[in-house]
């Protein structure tokens, strides 16, 4: 009887440690997914912010028209943020804002790559996705992780994003020299598609 009681007592901490390890592993997986999403989004935004006019001109758009089209991005960002605040505030999990953001980014870049006729729409979609990304980037970590660790966590999440954000324009220039605007847009479109897939994985991880 004494041996049985002792073995029962010994088993309880093991089960507790197993649950704790599982929770820690889940948080680590969510962190890696979120950091990857933010890093890819930063790479896309940094590359386009520097090279957009060049990319549009390589697509046959005149300089004046390229400047006018590029000006659509800013109002689209603001409009999307206002819509998110008015429609979605406190009504859904921030993961859906993030999914909408990366989906709009991907749709805009693919449309920019595929069609000359819908450049304006492509930039509006891209701007909208980029706009609500700033909301999701701040709100999502707050609900996925311990709020008391928010400041430290945001610093860790920002580190790879800032590094790629600094390097992306140079990488974009290198790609422009190698394969022109088509290579740059194809690379960005593929990166945006990967980001949608990563966000879908994060949705599954959040809901499990």
C-alpha positions as CSV (number, residue, x, y, z in Angstrom):
1,X,0.0,0.0,0.0
2,X,2.8,2.4,0.9
3,X,4.6,1.7,-2.4
4,X,1.3,2.3,-4.3
5,X,0.7,5.6,-2.6
6,X,4.3,6.7,-3.2
7,X,4.1,5.9,-6.9
8,X,0.8,7.8,-7.2
9,X,2.4,10.9,-5.6
10,X,5.4,10.6,-7.9
11,X,3.1,10.4,-11.0
12,X,1.2,13.6,-10.2
13,X,4.0,16.0,-10.8
14,X,5.0,14.2,-14.0
15,X,1.5,14.8,-15.4
16,X,1.7,18.4,-14.3
17,X,5.0,18.9,-16.0
18,X,3.7,17.3,-19.1
19,X,0.8,19.7,-19.3
20,X,3.1,22.6,-18.6
21,X,5.6,21.5,-21.3
22,X,2.7,21.2,-23.8
23,X,1.5,24.7,-23.0
24,X,5.0,26.1,-23.4
25,X,5.5,24.2,-26.6
26,X,2.2,25.7,-28.0
27,X,3.2,29.2,-27.0
28,X,6.6,28.7,-28.7
29,X,4.9,27.5,-31.9
30,X,2.6,30.5,-31.9
31,X,5.5,32.9,-31.3
32,X,7.5,31.4,-34.2
33,X,4.5,31.6,-36.5
34,X,3.7,35.2,-35.5
35,X,7.3,36.3,-35.8
36,X,7.5,34.8,-39.3
37,X,4.3,36.5,-40.4
38,X,5.5,39.9,-39.1
39,X,8.9,39.5,-40.7
40,X,7.5,38.6,-44.1
41,X,5.0,41.4,-43.9
42,X,7.8,43.9,-43.0
43,X,9.9,42.6,-45.9
44,X,7.1,43.1,-48.4
45,X,6.2,46.6,-47.1
46,X,9.8,47.8,-47.0
47,X,10.5,46.6,-50.5
48,X,7.4,48.1,-52.0
49,X,7.8,51.4,-50.2
50,X,11.2,52.0,-51.7
51,X,10.7,50.4,-55.2
52,X,7.0,50.9,-56.0
53,X,7.5,53.8,-58.4
54,X,10.3,51.9,-60.2
55,X,8.2,48.8,-60.4
56,X,5.2,50.7,-61.8
57,X,7.4,52.4,-64.5
58,X,8.9,49.0,-65.5
59,X,5.2,47.9,-66.0
60,X,4.9,50.7,-68.5
61,X,3.3,53.4,-66.3
62,X,4.6,56.9,-66.8
63,X,6.3,58.7,-63.9
64,X,3.4,61.1,-63.2
65,X,0.8,58.3,-63.3
66,X,3.1,56.1,-61.1
67,X,3.2,58.9,-58.5
68,X,-0.6,59.3,-58.6
69,X,-1.2,55.5,-58.3
70,X,1.3,55.3,-55.5
71,X,-0.6,57.9,-53.6
72,X,-3.5,55.5,-53.4
73,X,-1.7,53.4,-50.8
74,X,-1.8,56.0,-48.0
75,X,-5.6,56.7,-48.1
76,X,-6.3,53.0,-48.4
77,X,-4.3,52.3,-45.3
78,X,-6.2,55.0,-43.3
79,X,-9.6,53.9,-44.7
80,X,-9.0,50.2,-43.8
81,X,-8.0,51.2,-40.3
82,X,-11.1,53.3,-39.8
83,X,-13.3,50.5,-41.2
84,X,-11.6,48.0,-38.8
85,X,-12.2,50.2,-35.8
86,X,-15.8,50.9,-36.7
87,X,-16.8,47.4,-37.8
88,X,-14.6,45.0,-36.1
89,X,-13.7,46.6,-32.7
90,X,-14.2,44.1,-29.9
91,X,-16.3,41.9,-32.2
92,X,-13.8,39.3,-33.3
93,X,-10.5,37.8,-32.4
94,X,-7.5,39.8,-33.7
95,X,-6.3,36.7,-35.6
96,X,-9.0,37.3,-38.1
97,X,-7.7,40.9,-38.6
98,X,-4.3,39.4,-39.3
99,X,-5.7,36.9,-41.7
100,X,-7.6,39.6,-43.6
101,X,-4.4,41.7,-43.6
102,X,-2.1,39.1,-45.2
103,X,-4.9,38.0,-47.6
104,X,-5.4,41.5,-48.8
105,X,-1.6,42.0,-49.2
106,X,-1.3,38.8,-51.2
107,X,-4.3,39.7,-53.4
108,X,-3.0,43.1,-54.1
109,X,0.5,42.0,-55.1
110,X,-0.7,39.1,-57.3
111,X,-3.1,41.5,-59.0
112,X,-0.2,44.0,-59.5
113,X,1.9,41.2,-61.0
114,X,-0.9,39.7,-63.2
115,X,-2.7,42.7,-64.7
116,X,-1.9,46.1,-66.1
117,X,-5.5,47.1,-66.1
118,X,-6.1,46.8,-62.4
119,X,-3.0,48.5,-60.9
120,X,-5.2,51.0,-59.0
121,X,-7.3,48.2,-57.4
122,X,-4.1,46.2,-56.7
123,X,-2.6,49.1,-54.8
124,X,-5.9,49.8,-52.9
125,X,-6.0,46.2,-51.8
126,X,-2.3,46.3,-50.8
127,X,-2.8,49.5,-48.9
128,X,-5.8,48.2,-47.1
129,X,-3.9,45.1,-46.0
130,X,-0.9,47.1,-44.9
131,X,-3.2,49.4,-43.0
132,X,-5.0,46.9,-40.8
133,X,-1.7,45.0,-40.4
134,X,-0.6,47.6,-38.0
135,X,-3.7,47.0,-35.9
136,X,-3.3,43.2,-35.9
137,X,0.4,43.5,-35.1
138,X,-0.3,45.3,-31.9
139,X,-3.5,43.5,-30.8
140,X,-2.7,39.9,-31.6
141,X,0.3,39.4,-29.2
142,X,-1.8,40.8,-26.4
143,X,-4.4,38.0,-26.6
144,X,-2.0,35.2,-27.7
145,X,0.5,35.6,-24.8
146,X,0.8,36.8,-21.3
147,X,-0.1,40.5,-21.2
148,X,2.4,41.1,-18.4
149,X,5.2,40.1,-20.8
150,X,3.8,42.3,-23.7
151,X,6.6,44.8,-23.8
152,X,9.4,42.2,-23.8
153,X,7.5,40.1,-26.3
154,X,7.0,42.9,-28.7
155,X,10.7,43.7,-28.6
156,X,11.5,40.0,-29.5
157,X,8.9,40.0,-32.3
158,X,10.2,43.3,-33.7
159,X,13.8,42.3,-33.9
160,X,13.7,40.1,-37.0
161,X,11.2,42.4,-38.6
162,X,13.5,45.4,-38.2
163,X,16.4,43.5,-39.5
164,X,14.6,42.4,-42.7
165,X,13.0,45.8,-43.0
166,X,16.5,47.4,-43.2
167,X,17.8,44.8,-45.6
168,X,14.8,44.4,-47.9
169,X,15.4,47.5,-50.1
170,X,18.9,46.4,-50.9
171,X,17.7,42.9,-51.7
172,X,15.0,44.3,-53.8
173,X,17.5,46.4,-55.8
174,X,19.6,43.3,-56.3
175,X,16.6,41.4,-57.6
176,X,15.8,44.3,-59.9
177,X,19.3,44.1,-61.4
178,X,19.0,40.4,-61.9
179,X,15.5,39.9,-63.2
180,X,13.8,43.3,-63.4
181,X,10.4,44.1,-61.9
182,X,8.9,40.8,-62.8
183,X,11.3,38.9,-60.5
184,X,10.7,41.4,-57.7
185,X,6.9,41.2,-57.9
186,X,7.0,37.4,-58.2
187,X,9.2,37.1,-55.1
188,X,6.9,39.4,-53.2
189,X,3.8,37.6,-54.4
190,X,5.2,34.2,-53.3
191,X,6.3,35.6,-49.9
192,X,2.8,37.0,-49.4
193,X,1.3,33.6,-50.3
194,X,3.5,31.9,-47.8
195,X,2.4,34.5,-45.2
196,X,-1.3,33.5,-45.8
197,X,-0.4,29.9,-45.3
198,X,1.5,30.8,-42.1
199,X,-1.4,32.8,-40.8
200,X,-3.8,29.9,-41.5
201,X,-1.5,27.7,-39.4
202,X,-1.6,30.3,-36.7
203,X,-5.4,30.3,-36.8
204,X,-5.4,26.5,-36.3
205,X,-3.0,26.8,-33.4
206,X,-5.1,29.5,-31.8
207,X,-8.3,27.5,-32.1
208,X,-6.8,24.2,-31.0
